[in-house]
Amino acid sequence: MARKKSDTTPKKVNHEAYIEGAGIVEEQAITETLEKNYMPYAMSVILSRALPEIDGFKPSHRKLLYTMYKMGLLTGQKTKSANVVGQTMKLNPHGDATIYETMVRLSRGYQALLHPYVDSKGNFGRSYSRDMAYAASRYTEVKLDPICGELFRDIDKDTVDFVPNYDNTTTEPLLLPTTFPSILVNANVGIAVSMASSICPFNLQEVCETAIAYLKNPDCEISETLKGPDFPGGGFLVQNQEELEKIYRTGRGSAKVRCRYAYDKSQNCIDITEIPPTTTVEAIMDKIIDLIKSNKIREISDLRDETDLSGLKLTLDLKRGTDPDKLMRRLFKMTPLEDSYSCNFNVLVGGTPQVLGVRGILEEWSAFRMECIRRRVCFELNKKKDKLHLLTGLQKIILDIDKAIRIIRETEEDSEVVANLMIGFGIDEIQAEFIAEIKLRNLNKEYLLKRTQEIEQLKQDIQEMEEILAEKRKIKQIIIKELKDVIKKYSQPRKTLFIYPEEDLEDLEEETVPDYPVNLFLTAEGYLKKITPQSLRMSGEHKLKEDDQIITHIETTNNTDLLFFTNQAQVYKTNLSQFADTKASVMGDYVPAKLNFDEEERIVGMAYTKDYSETMLFFFDNGKVSKVPLSSYATKTNRKKLAKAYGTKAPLVTCFCQQEDQEYLMVSNNQRYLLFHSGMIQSKTTRDNQGVAVMTLNKNCLLEQVKPYQEDMLENAHRFRTKSVPARGAVLREEDKGEQLKLS
């Protein structure tokens, strides 16, 4: 079909119609951009999305549960999940998919909470499986679990503040007046901007008993009633009282959880039925398969996931003659069958993020709950005072009912009835309005006497409520009574039991690992790459972080021990086989994270060995040198972390691992150079010895740099070489500089 002529005619562009200033680039300070564009987003994520508040809920949880409460799902029948999702969008306009996913995580079917808030019917997936997907919302049904009655108790009695929803068509609670510290009962994990929260769950009965003990005595011993985290997936908590005390005190730390297994002798297999909460069945299987492929595990003949409606079950078929307990100890060490749950009790308190220990959380929750009780009592007190006021007016007409009837009957206009009753009986407008509204059939003495008999009980109730408001002790007694009721109704036995291992997993005999040539690269930022020679030949340039550089390149074999010395006088030991083979095109393993360095700890030196026959040299800024045989770090228990790795009286400049004695070039900050042979000092087996004075320094001068000496570093090396220590060294002249002298 031929095109019309007008179709090919270029259209006239009206440049005047363009937006004025479009395309102009204006310079703006990055701090101003962050303040205007990024900070509001960051604050929104922190305050309105990712971090839980003292009632134990994030806004998305609270909006969903409150919607279900207003739908009558606390006592009614189950309804389709899609119905709840639609209703929740009146409070949470972030899309049905996110609302439904929130519901799934709160449901009984998903099994992620010790005490689920949503009673579910249908397929909600499983928390321990990444591949078991939940069904669509149109297929599943939900209602609130009975324990939610404790979340919403007296919410309609002004116990918490309400705010308008996003379009100002309804209101929602800022917090839920939960009658127990739900923030400690169910796990809560959130990632905000520049901060995160990870709260582990505790047994409901233990939490309530701890809260009771705290209300009675704020200086109580938390660990006496709170035994340790209790995870919904069960398993065993590897007992470490020091770490638990740290979590209770600071809100930070980690709890080590081990799977539960049973050995079936008739089938020669191991059945794993409970796993740590930080992993999934699929992740465990993937790791075990990798170990089998790399010949690190040879005792397993088959691996099956036999999870069904009855629960989780992972079966390992064993080869003949395998010791199941020994195998499991190795798997604990090499797979997520034993994993650590990191705790970071970051809670929003009054709109401010705070990292609180258990005592701090109980303090804030107690203050919040006491305010809820006070507001509830005030609400009921005002109701009773209003009722007493009405009945007091009603009492006055008992003396002359006929007079009241006559006043009403003789009043000509309806609007004057209340005023005439006020005059006739000396009552106020509210009382007169109440009397005027009484039905004619109720204007009998029996009815009126029965109503006025409530006056004495009301006066007694009002007096008791005023006494409660006047004494914090009585408010605490109410909270304690409610906590005891919660224990009686909803407590359940611990799911996570304690285990006291007879032998440390780190003490296990090292299994034979495949030994093959590798190239080892360590960067200044602490990234380590293990690359086989074949892969290295095929690789291009190394991928590194910005401003990072490779500081060590070693050719060795896979079965080599590595020792990382840190700036906090600690040494971390591992075997190179624990690092996966990689390529130059990846950044590699971040050593501080892989070996669980302490906060702000960084690498200052690395040693590699097969038989610990080498020697370590530590150079301190006061000119002293410590010489320690590497065998001093070879412990029989194969501990992964050793303290007091070197002396700490003077700051460490650098350290070197040497196979045999050699020369080192020492440089002070006043540019004196000293060439020193390490054979001139004796080694000491004490790791943290303070060293021997090697370089004599002037006042206010420090040792600045040390390098292993190489030929052609200095032209006149004899000027700087010393025959005895300590020595001052010599000032470097221009003619002394060699071709390889690079100290920066």
ZIJOZI-V301166 format. One record per residue. N is the residue number from 1. OMEGA is omega in whole degrees, -180 to 180 (999 if undefined). Layout:
n=N omega=OMEGA
n=N omega=OMEGA
This chain:
n=1 omega=-177
n=2 omega=179
n=3 omega=176
n=4 omega=-179
n=5 omega=-178
n=6 omega=-179
n=7 omega=-175
n=8 omega=-179
n=9 omega=-180
n=10 omega=-179
n=11 omega=178
n=12 omega=-178
n=13 omega=178
n=14 omega=-177
n=15 omega=-179
n=16 omega=-179
n=17 omega=179
n=18 omega=179
n=19 omega=-179
n=20 omega=179
n=21 omega=-179
n=22 omega=178
n=23 omega=179
n=24 omega=-180
n=25 omega=179
n=26 omega=178
n=27 omega=180
n=28 omega=-180
n=29 omega=-178
n=30 omega=179
n=31 omega=179
n=32 omega=178
n=33 omega=180
n=34 omega=-177
n=35 omega=-176
n=36 omega=-171
n=37 omega=-172
n=38 omega=-176
n=39 omega=177
n=40 omega=177
n=41 omega=-179
n=42 omega=-180
n=43 omega=178
n=44 omega=180
n=45 omega=-178
n=46 omega=-172
n=47 omega=-171
n=48 omega=-177
n=49 omega=-162
n=50 omega=-173
n=51 omega=178
n=52 omega=175
n=53 omega=-170
n=54 omega=175
n=55 omega=175
n=56 omega=-174
n=57 omega=167
n=58 omega=-180
n=59 omega=-178
n=60 omega=177
n=61 omega=-175
n=62 omega=-180
n=63 omega=-180
n=64 omega=-177
n=65 omega=180
n=66 omega=176
n=67 omega=179
n=68 omega=178
n=69 omega=180
n=70 omega=177
n=71 omega=180
n=72 omega=-176
n=73 omega=176
n=74 omega=-179
n=75 omega=-176
n=76 omega=179
n=77 omega=177
n=78 omega=176
n=79 omega=179
n=80 omega=-180
n=81 omega=-180
n=82 omega=178
n=83 omega=179
n=84 omega=-180
n=85 omega=180
n=86 omega=180
n=87 omega=-178
n=88 omega=-179
n=89 omega=173
n=90 omega=179
n=91 omega=-172
n=92 omega=-173
n=93 omega=-175
n=94 omega=175
n=95 omega=-175
n=96 omega=-177
n=97 omega=-179
n=98 omega=179
n=99 omega=-179
n=100 omega=178
n=101 omega=176
n=102 omega=178
n=103 omega=-180
n=104 omega=-177
n=105 omega=178
n=106 omega=-170
n=107 omega=177
n=108 omega=-178
n=109 omega=-178
n=110 omega=174
n=111 omega=178
n=112 omega=-176
n=113 omega=175
n=114 omega=179
n=115 omega=-177
n=116 omega=179
n=117 omega=-178
n=118 omega=176
n=119 omega=-169
n=120 omega=175
n=121 omega=-177
n=122 omega=-177
n=123 omega=178
n=124 omega=-180
n=125 omega=179
n=126 omega=-179
n=127 omega=-177
n=128 omega=179
n=129 omega=178
n=130 omega=-176
n=131 omega=-179
n=132 omega=-174
n=133 omega=178
n=134 omega=-179
n=135 omega=179
n=136 omega=-174
n=137 omega=-180
n=138 omega=-178
n=139 omega=-173
n=140 omega=-180
n=141 omega=-176
n=142 omega=166
n=143 omega=179
n=144 omega=175
n=145 omega=-179
n=146 omega=-179
n=147 omega=179
n=148 omega=174
n=149 omega=178
n=150 omega=178
n=151 omega=-173
n=152 omega=-178
n=153 omega=177
n=154 omega=180
n=155 omega=179
n=156 omega=180
n=157 omega=175
n=158 omega=180
n=159 omega=180
n=160 omega=179
n=161 omega=175
n=162 omega=178
n=163 omega=177
n=164 omega=175
n=165 omega=-170
n=166 omega=180
n=167 omega=173
n=168 omega=178
n=169 omega=178
n=170 omega=180
n=171 omega=179
n=172 omega=-178
n=173 omega=174
n=174 omega=178
n=175 omega=174
n=176 omega=-176
n=177 omega=-175
n=178 omega=-174
n=179 omega=177
n=180 omega=-178
n=181 omega=-177
n=182 omega=-179
n=183 omega=179
n=184 omega=-174
n=185 omega=-179
n=186 omega=-178
n=187 omega=180
n=188 omega=-178
n=189 omega=178
n=190 omega=178
n=191 omega=178
n=192 omega=177
n=193 omega=179
n=194 omega=176
n=195 omega=-178
n=196 omega=178
n=197 omega=177
n=198 omega=-177
n=199 omega=-179
n=200 omega=-180
n=201 omega=176
n=202 omega=179
n=203 omega=-176
n=204 omega=-179
n=205 omega=180
n=206 omega=180
n=207 omega=-179
n=208 omega=178
n=209 omega=177
n=210 omega=178
n=211 omega=178
n=212 omega=180
n=213 omega=180
n=214 omega=180
n=215 omega=179
n=216 omega=-178
n=217 omega=-179
n=218 omega=179
n=219 omega=-178
n=220 omega=178
n=221 omega=-175
n=222 omega=-173
n=223 omega=178
n=224 omega=-179
n=225 omega=180
n=226 omega=-171
n=227 omega=-178
n=228 omega=179
n=229 omega=179
n=230 omega=-174
n=231 omega=-178
n=232 omega=179
n=233 omega=179
n=234 omega=-177
n=235 omega=-180
n=236 omega=175
n=237 omega=179
n=238 omega=-171
n=239 omega=175
n=240 omega=-172
n=241 omega=180
n=242 omega=-180
n=243 omega=178
n=244 omega=179
n=245 omega=178
n=246 omega=178
n=247 omega=-180
n=248 omega=-173
n=249 omega=-172
n=250 omega=-175
n=251 omega=178
n=252 omega=179
n=253 omega=180
n=254 omega=177
n=255 omega=-177
n=256 omega=-177
n=257 omega=-177
n=258 omega=-179
n=259 omega=175
n=260 omega=-178
n=261 omega=176
n=262 omega=-180
n=263 omega=177
n=264 omega=-175
n=265 omega=-177
n=266 omega=-180
n=267 omega=-176
n=268 omega=-180
n=269 omega=177
n=270 omega=177
n=271 omega=178
n=272 omega=-173
n=273 omega=177
n=274 omega=-177
n=275 omega=178
n=276 omega=-177
n=277 omega=-175
n=278 omega=-175
n=279 omega=178
n=280 omega=178
n=281 omega=-177
n=282 omega=179
n=283 omega=178
n=284 omega=-180
n=285 omega=179
n=286 omega=-179
n=287 omega=179
n=288 omega=179
n=289 omega=178
n=290 omega=179
n=291 omega=179
n=292 omega=-179
n=293 omega=-179
n=294 omega=177
n=295 omega=176
n=296 omega=174
n=297 omega=-177
n=298 omega=-173
n=299 omega=-176
n=300 omega=179
n=301 omega=-180
n=302 omega=-178
n=303 omega=-176
n=304 omega=172
n=305 omega=-178
n=306 omega=178
n=307 omega=178
n=308 omega=-178
n=309 omega=-179
n=310 omega=177
n=311 omega=-176
n=312 omega=174
n=313 omega=178
n=314 omega=-173
n=315 omega=176
n=316 omega=174
n=317 omega=-174
n=318 omega=174
n=319 omega=-177
n=320 omega=177
n=321 omega=-179
n=322 omega=174
n=323 omega=-174
n=324 omega=-178
n=325 omega=178
n=326 omega=178
n=327 omega=-179
n=328 omega=178
n=329 omega=177
n=330 omega=179
n=331 omega=175
n=332 omega=-176
n=333 omega=-169
n=334 omega=-177
n=335 omega=177
n=336 omega=175
n=337 omega=165
n=338 omega=-175
n=339 omega=-179
n=340 omega=175
n=341 omega=-178
n=342 omega=-178
n=343 omega=175
n=344 omega=-172
n=345 omega=180
n=346 omega=-172
n=347 omega=173
n=348 omega=177
n=349 omega=-178
n=350 omega=180
n=351 omega=180
n=352 omega=177
n=353 omega=178
n=354 omega=173
n=355 omega=-174
n=356 omega=169
n=357 omega=-179
n=358 omega=180
n=359 omega=179
n=360 omega=178
n=361 omega=179
n=362 omega=178
n=363 omega=-179
n=364 omega=180
n=365 omega=180
n=366 omega=178
n=367 omega=178
n=368 omega=-178
n=369 omega=177
n=370 omega=177
n=371 omega=177
n=372 omega=-180
n=373 omega=-180
n=374 omega=180
n=375 omega=178
n=376 omega=180
n=377 omega=177
n=378 omega=179
n=379 omega=-179
n=380 omega=179
n=381 omega=179
n=382 omega=178
n=383 omega=-179
n=384 omega=177
n=385 omega=177
n=386 omega=-180
n=387 omega=178
n=388 omega=179
n=389 omega=180
n=390 omega=-178
n=391 omega=176
n=392 omega=176
n=393 omega=179
n=394 omega=-179
n=395 omega=-177
n=396 omega=-178
n=397 omega=178
n=398 omega=-177
n=399 omega=-178
n=400 omega=179
n=401 omega=-178
n=402 omega=179
n=403 omega=179
n=404 omega=-179
n=405 omega=-179
n=406 omega=180
n=407 omega=-178
n=408 omega=-176
n=409 omega=-175
n=410 omega=178
n=411 omega=-175
n=412 omega=-177
n=413 omega=-178
n=414 omega=-176
n=415 omega=-177
n=416 omega=-177
n=417 omega=-177
n=418 omega=-179
n=419 omega=-180
n=420 omega=176
n=421 omega=178
n=422 omega=-179
n=423 omega=-174
n=424 omega=-176
n=425 omega=179
n=426 omega=-180
n=427 omega=-180
n=428 omega=-174
n=429 omega=-178
n=430 omega=179
n=431 omega=-180
n=432 omega=178
n=433 omega=179
n=434 omega=-179
n=435 omega=-178
n=436 omega=-178
n=437 omega=179
n=438 omega=180
n=439 omega=-179
n=440 omega=-179
n=441 omega=-179
n=442 omega=178
n=443 omega=176
n=444 omega=-173
n=445 omega=-179
n=446 omega=-180
n=447 omega=-177
n=448 omega=178
n=449 omega=180
n=450 omega=180
n=451 omega=-177
n=452 omega=176
n=453 omega=179
n=454 omega=-173
n=455 omega=-177
n=456 omega=179
n=457 omega=178
n=458 omega=179
n=459 omega=179
n=460 omega=179
n=461 omega=180
n=462 omega=179
n=463 omega=179
n=464 omega=-180
n=465 omega=178
n=466 omega=176
n=467 omega=178
n=468 omega=-179
n=469 omega=-178
n=470 omega=-176
n=471 omega=177
n=472 omega=-178
n=473 omega=-179
n=474 omega=175
n=475 omega=177
n=476 omega=179
n=477 omega=177
n=478 omega=179
n=479 omega=180
n=480 omega=179
n=481 omega=179
n=482 omega=178
n=483 omega=177
n=484 omega=177
n=485 omega=179
n=486 omega=178
n=487 omega=-177
n=488 omega=-175
n=489 omega=-165
n=490 omega=-178
n=491 omega=178
n=492 omega=-179
n=493 omega=177
n=494 omega=175
n=495 omega=178
n=496 omega=-179
n=497 omega=-178
n=498 omega=177
n=499 omega=178
n=500 omega=-174
n=501 omega=179
n=502 omega=178
n=503 omega=179
n=504 omega=178
n=505 omega=-179
n=506 omega=-179
n=507 omega=-178
n=508 omega=178
n=509 omega=-179
n=510 omega=178
n=511 omega=178
n=512 omega=180
n=513 omega=179
n=514 omega=-178
n=515 omega=-180
n=516 omega=-177
n=517 omega=176
n=518 omega=171
n=519 omega=-176
n=520 omega=179
n=521 omega=176
n=522 omega=-179
n=523 omega=-179
n=524 omega=-180
n=525 omega=177
n=526 omega=177
n=527 omega=-177
n=528 omega=177
n=529 omega=174
n=530 omega=-173
n=531 omega=177
n=532 omega=-179
n=533 omega=-179
n=534 omega=179
n=535 omega=-179
n=536 omega=180
n=537 omega=-178
n=538 omega=-175
n=539 omega=175
n=540 omega=-179
n=541 omega=178
n=542 omega=172
n=543 omega=-178
n=544 omega=172
n=545 omega=178
n=546 omega=180
n=547 omega=177
n=548 omega=179
n=549 omega=178
n=550 omega=-179
n=551 omega=-180
n=552 omega=174
n=553 omega=-176
n=554 omega=171
n=555 omega=-178
n=556 omega=178
n=557 omega=-172
n=558 omega=-177
n=559 omega=-179
n=560 omega=177
n=561 omega=177
n=562 omega=176
n=563 omega=-180
n=564 omega=178
n=565 omega=-174
n=566 omega=-179
n=567 omega=179
n=568 omega=176
n=569 omega=176
n=570 omega=177
n=571 omega=180
n=572 omega=-176
n=573 omega=176
n=574 omega=176
n=575 omega=-177
n=576 omega=179
n=577 omega=179
n=578 omega=177
n=579 omega=-179
n=580 omega=173
n=581 omega=-177
n=582 omega=-179
n=583 omega=179
n=584 omega=-175
n=585 omega=176
n=586 omega=-176
n=587 omega=180
n=588 omega=180
n=589 omega=176
n=590 omega=-170
n=591 omega=-180
n=592 omega=179
n=593 omega=-177
n=594 omega=-178
n=595 omega=176
n=596 omega=175
n=597 omega=173
n=598 omega=-178
n=599 omega=179
n=600 omega=178
n=601 omega=-179
n=602 omega=-177
n=603 omega=173
n=604 omega=179
n=605 omega=-180
n=606 omega=174
n=607 omega=175
n=608 omega=-174
n=609 omega=173
n=610 omega=-176
n=611 omega=178
n=612 omega=179
n=613 omega=-177
n=614 omega=180
n=615 omega=176
n=616 omega=174
n=617 omega=179
n=618 omega=-180
n=619 omega=-178
n=620 omega=-173
n=621 omega=176
n=622 omega=177
n=623 omega=179
n=624 omega=179
n=625 omega=177
n=626 omega=-179
n=627 omega=-174
n=628 omega=176
n=629 omega=-178
n=630 omega=178
n=631 omega=177
n=632 omega=180
n=633 omega=-179
n=634 omega=-179
n=635 omega=-180
n=636 omega=-176
n=637 omega=-180
n=638 omega=177
n=639 omega=-176
n=640 omega=-176
n=641 omega=179
n=642 omega=176
n=643 omega=180
n=644 omega=-178
n=645 omega=177
n=646 omega=-178
n=647 omega=-176
n=648 omega=180
n=649 omega=177
n=650 omega=180
n=651 omega=179
n=652 omega=176
n=653 omega=178
n=654 omega=176
n=655 omega=-178
n=656 omega=173
n=657 omega=-176
n=658 omega=176
n=659 omega=177
n=660 omega=-177
n=661 omega=180
n=662 omega=-178
n=663 omega=178
n=664 omega=179
n=665 omega=-178
n=666 omega=-177
n=667 omega=177
n=668 omega=-178
n=669 omega=171
n=670 omega=172
n=671 omega=168
n=672 omega=-177
n=673 omega=178
n=674 omega=178
n=675 omega=-171
n=676 omega=179
n=677 omega=-174
n=678 omega=178
n=679 omega=-178
n=680 omega=179
n=681 omega=-180
n=682 omega=177
n=683 omega=178
n=684 omega=-177
n=685 omega=177
n=686 omega=-172
n=687 omega=-174
n=688 omega=176
n=689 omega=-173
n=690 omega=174
n=691 omega=-178
n=692 omega=178
n=693 omega=-179
n=694 omega=-178
n=695 omega=178
n=696 omega=-175
n=697 omega=174
n=698 omega=179
n=699 omega=-180
n=700 omega=176
n=701 omega=-178
n=702 omega=171
n=703 omega=-172
n=704 omega=-176
n=705 omega=175
n=706 omega=177
n=707 omega=170
n=708 omega=-174
n=709 omega=175
n=710 omega=179
n=711 omega=179
n=712 omega=171
n=713 omega=-179
n=714 omega=178
n=715 omega=-179
n=716 omega=-173
n=717 omega=-176
n=718 omega=180
n=719 omega=-173
n=720 omega=-177
n=721 omega=-179
n=722 omega=178
n=723 omega=178
n=724 omega=178
n=725 omega=0
n=726 omega=179
n=727 omega=-176
n=728 omega=-174
n=729 omega=-178
n=730 omega=179
n=731 omega=-178
n=732 omega=175
n=733 omega=-177
n=734 omega=-178
n=735 omega=180
n=736 omega=-174
n=737 omega=177
n=738 omega=-177
n=739 omega=-175
n=740 omega=-177
n=741 omega=177
n=742 omega=-176
n=743 omega=-177
n=744 omega=999
